[in-house]
Amino acid sequence: MKSQGIKINIQENVPLSPLTTFKIGGPARFFVEVSSEEELIEALQYARNNDLRFFILGGGSNVLVNDAGFDGLVIRIRCIEFYVDVEKNKIKVGAGVSLAKVVKDSIANNFTGMEWAAGIPGTIGGAIRGNARAFGKNTGMTIESVSAFDINEMKEYVYANEECQFEYFGSVFKLKPNLIILSAVIKLEKGDKDKSWNEAMDIIKKRNVIHPQESSPGSFFLNPVVADEKLRMRFEKDTGNALRDEKIPAGWLIEEAGLKGKKMGGVMVSEKHANFVVNLGAGTAQDVMMLASLIKMKVRNEFGVQLKEEIQYVGF
Ligand SMILES: Cc1cc2nc3c(=O)[nH]c(=O)nc-3n(C[C@H](O)[C@H](O)[C@H](O)COP(=O)(O)OP(=O)(O)OC[C@H]3O[C@@H](n4cnc5c(N)ncnc54)[C@H](O)[C@@H]3O)c2cc1C
């Protein structure tokens, strides 16, 4: 099949696992990288004309791709423009810019406000959609506005922060898959380069201690809100930590269910952090699905809590 346009390069049978941090999964039947709204429109038209499903891929750091791959068009967002407005303490970034670059370059420009995100992989587009968070801060806190392409209307709209509906690991862009994030304006404050840099480095060091280093998609499950008062008290007593936002960490529930270190084929519940399912090298999506089912069943049986995935399944 040929693209109707001239700019985009549609490839066939492109392996997806190297484009994910989990390093699992089969190929995309069709694959394209887009770096502008025009290219995105062309890719969407190609999918429409050829009756293909499509999937938007950012940095691939929160996805599990099926072993059979994705039988449609994977559109990888590579919009990477980056403008700094020093006067107004703002940066405008393309959705394909890595979060790492946002952190590094905002600090380099003497801004403070993004240090918390140091060490989180992926793109700013993915971070906005899922309202990526760490250490009590989240992406929505610094977003002034988001430009997104609405595929139902084939038109770009600008969403002010309050219209983005940022919530726990969510936003309007997650609720409405017809919205594809193109760029964002991030509002920061004047800071001190050295102080921010030290803060970011400390966070990276902390993350390296807490998080496993093997291939993974980050935290696998969302932290659930638990109504059971006895369980809440048990968590607080055992860990010495107060509940955050009424939620019990999924990792604690998985550990208490005795699943730390549990292996299934080539994947394992990390010994370091029980909410991380890690790829031991030859893990398959089927291994992951079986392990995820086991985790959900055990946690449900043991605590009456239903875990839900934070990661996104692709091609299932
Ligand atoms: C080691 C490790 C540590 C992590 N630590 C954290 C952490 O501390 N906090 C945290 O929140 N997350 C963490 N994550 C998860 C992950 O990094 C974040 O969720 C990240 O924001 C995902 O961005 P991405 O670009 O990789 O998205 P992808 O994985 O490519 O995609 C995730 C979802 O977003 C959608 N998407 C991506 N780009 C766009 C776009 N432009 N428009 C619309 N939809 C889009 C995709 O369709 C998909 O549904 C971690 C992951 C790893 C591997």
The ligand as an SDF file (V2000), in Angstrom:
LIG
                    3D

 53 58  0  0  0  0  0  0  0  0999 V2000
   11.9050    2.5990   34.7060 C   0  0  0  0  0  0  0  0  0  0  0  0
   10.6060    3.3510   34.5910 C   0  0  0  0  0  0  0  0  0  0  0  0
   10.2400    4.2450   35.5760 C   0  0  0  0  0  0  0  0  0  0  0  0
    9.0360    4.9560   35.4910 C   0  0  0  0  0  0  0  0  0  0  0  0
    8.7320    5.8370   36.4710 N   0  0  0  0  0  0  0  0  0  0  0  0
    7.5840    6.5490   36.3860 C   0  0  0  0  0  0  0  0  0  0  0  0
    7.2460    7.5030   37.3980 C   0  0  0  0  0  0  0  0  0  0  0  0
    7.9650    7.7250   38.3580 O   0  0  0  0  0  0  0  0  0  0  0  0
    6.0880    8.1720   37.2600 N   0  0  0  0  0  0  0  0  0  0  0  0
    5.2600    7.9860   36.1950 C   0  0  0  0  0  0  0  0  0  0  0  0
    4.2250    8.6310   36.1230 O   0  0  0  0  0  0  0  0  0  0  0  0
    5.5590    7.0860   35.2260 N   0  0  0  0  0  0  0  0  0  0  0  0
    6.6950    6.3740   35.2860 C   0  0  0  0  0  0  0  0  0  0  0  0
    7.0040    5.4620   34.3100 N   0  0  0  0  0  0  0  0  0  0  0  0
    6.0570    5.2060   33.2250 C   0  0  0  0  0  0  0  0  0  0  0  0
    6.2730    6.0540   31.9560 C   0  0  0  0  0  0  0  0  0  0  0  0
    7.5990    6.5070   31.8750 O   0  0  0  0  0  0  0  0  0  0  0  0
    5.3300    7.2360   31.9050 C   0  0  0  0  0  0  0  0  0  0  0  0
    4.0070    6.7860   31.9660 O   0  0  0  0  0  0  0  0  0  0  0  0
    5.5390    8.0880   30.6480 C   0  0  0  0  0  0  0  0  0  0  0  0
    4.9140    9.3320   30.8470 O   0  0  0  0  0  0  0  0  0  0  0  0
    4.9630    7.4410   29.3880 C   0  0  0  0  0  0  0  0  0  0  0  0
    5.3220    8.2640   28.2840 O   0  0  0  0  0  0  0  0  0  0  0  0
    5.6700    7.6230   26.8680 P   0  0  0  0  0  0  0  0  0  0  0  0
    5.9790    8.7290   25.9280 O   0  0  0  0  0  0  0  0  0  0  0  0
    6.7170    6.5830   26.9930 O   0  0  0  0  0  0  0  0  0  0  0  0
    4.2800    6.9650   26.4740 O   0  0  0  0  0  0  0  0  0  0  0  0
    4.0330    5.5790   25.7260 P   0  0  0  0  0  0  0  0  0  0  0  0
    4.4450    4.4540   26.6160 O   0  0  0  0  0  0  0  0  0  0  0  0
    4.5940    5.6190   24.3630 O   0  0  0  0  0  0  0  0  0  0  0  0
    2.4420    5.5960   25.6240 O   0  0  0  0  0  0  0  0  0  0  0  0
    1.6470    5.5130   26.7900 C   0  0  0  0  0  0  0  0  0  0  0  0
    0.2200    5.9020   26.4020 C   0  0  0  0  0  0  0  0  0  0  0  0
    0.2000    7.2740   26.0400 O   0  0  0  0  0  0  0  0  0  0  0  0
   -0.3210    7.4350   24.7320 C   0  0  0  0  0  0  0  0  0  0  0  0
    0.4060    8.5540   24.0970 N   0  0  0  0  0  0  0  0  0  0  0  0
    1.7550    8.7210   23.9770 C   0  0  0  0  0  0  0  0  0  0  0  0
    2.0320    9.8810   23.3580 N   0  0  0  0  0  0  0  0  0  0  0  0
    0.8240   10.4600   23.0880 C   0  0  0  0  0  0  0  0  0  0  0  0
    0.4400   11.6700   22.4410 C   0  0  0  0  0  0  0  0  0  0  0  0
    1.3250   12.5250   21.9410 N   0  0  0  0  0  0  0  0  0  0  0  0
   -0.8900   11.9400   22.3280 N   0  0  0  0  0  0  0  0  0  0  0  0
   -1.8150   11.0820   22.8360 C   0  0  0  0  0  0  0  0  0  0  0  0
   -1.5130    9.9150   23.4420 N   0  0  0  0  0  0  0  0  0  0  0  0
   -0.2000    9.6130   23.5600 C   0  0  0  0  0  0  0  0  0  0  0  0
   -0.0840    6.1050   24.0230 C   0  0  0  0  0  0  0  0  0  0  0  0
   -1.0260    5.9120   22.9710 O   0  0  0  0  0  0  0  0  0  0  0  0
   -0.3010    5.1300   25.1790 C   0  0  0  0  0  0  0  0  0  0  0  0
   -1.6600    4.8680   25.3410 O   0  0  0  0  0  0  0  0  0  0  0  0
    8.2020    4.7590   34.3740 C   0  0  0  0  0  0  0  0  0  0  0  0
    8.5830    3.8650   33.3560 C   0  0  0  0  0  0  0  0  0  0  0  0
    9.7700    3.1700   33.4600 C   0  0  0  0  0  0  0  0  0  0  0  0
   10.1600    2.2360   32.3600 C   0  0  0  0  0  0  0  0  0  0  0  0
  1  2  1  0
  2  3  1  0
  2 52  2  0
  3  4  2  0
  4  5  1  0
  4 50  1  0
  5  6  2  0
  6  7  1  0
  6 13  1  0
  7  8  2  0
  7  9  1  0
  9 10  1  0
 10 11  2  0
 10 12  1  0
 12 13  2  0
 13 14  1  0
 14 15  1  0
 14 50  1  0
 15 16  1  0
 16 17  1  0
 16 18  1  0
 18 19  1  0
 18 20  1  0
 20 21  1  0
 20 22  1  0
 22 23  1  0
 23 24  1  0
 24 25  2  0
 24 26  1  0
 24 27  1  0
 27 28  1  0
 28 29  2  0
 28 30  1  0
 28 31  1  0
 31 32  1  0
 32 33  1  0
 33 34  1  0
 33 48  1  0
 34 35  1  0
 35 36  1  0
 35 46  1  0
 36 37  1  0
 36 45  1  0
 37 38  2  0
 38 39  1  0
 39 40  1  0
 39 45  2  0
 40 41  1  0
 40 42  2  0
 42 43  1  0
 43 44  2  0
 44 45  1  0
 46 47  1  0
 46 48  1  0
 48 49  1  0
 50 51  2  0
 51 52  1  0
 52 53  1  0
M  END
$$$$
